[in-house]
Amino acid sequence: MSSSQPSGRTSKGFALILGAARAAGLTERTRSSLLRKAESDELVFVALNNPVMAAAIGKARQTLARFLNLARHPRPAMGGFAVKITIASSEGAEFIWIHPFAHVGERFIGQINNTPRCVTGLAIGSTVAFDRTEIVDWMYIEAGVINGNFTARPILRAARPPDREAFKRRFGLDFDF
């Protein structure tokens, strides 16, 4: 179920999407603090009990079976299959993107694809095993367009409208804000 695309073609957490603002030509003056955080690889905190975030996780989990099937049998223009899992730390739970990943028996195994900030002892490239219940989001790229990544929506909702439009133009995203 792992992707044949190199990890450079996938999201490295929210930084890839939020970093699109720079590629879309936003200047320092017009960038929001959210964009500056993404560019410096800082954490973006969103409460797990936030109803919008809970709904995003719910939608990702409702569509997970379809995604996993696509990951097993991708169409030619598909790649960069990744899942986001929660990993517990002393500071709470942290969302971590995993790419590549594979289904092994009843579990999954994959490599961490963004910098853990709260979880100690793990780094980009570390291998982790996880259960389906730990998956909170998923994404893949098809013909250059990101699909899934439902948990980005509550974060992007906080961005200024021009920043959102820059993300949409750069990635062909169709988010409901």
Secondary structure by P-SEA (a helix, b strand, c coil): ccccccccccccccccccccccccccccccccaaaaaaaabbbbbbbcccaaaaaaaaaaaaaaaaaaaaaacccccccbbbbbbbbbccccbbbbbbccccccccbbbbbbcccccccccccccbbbbbcccccccbbbbccccccccccaaaaaaaccaaaaaaaaaaccccccc
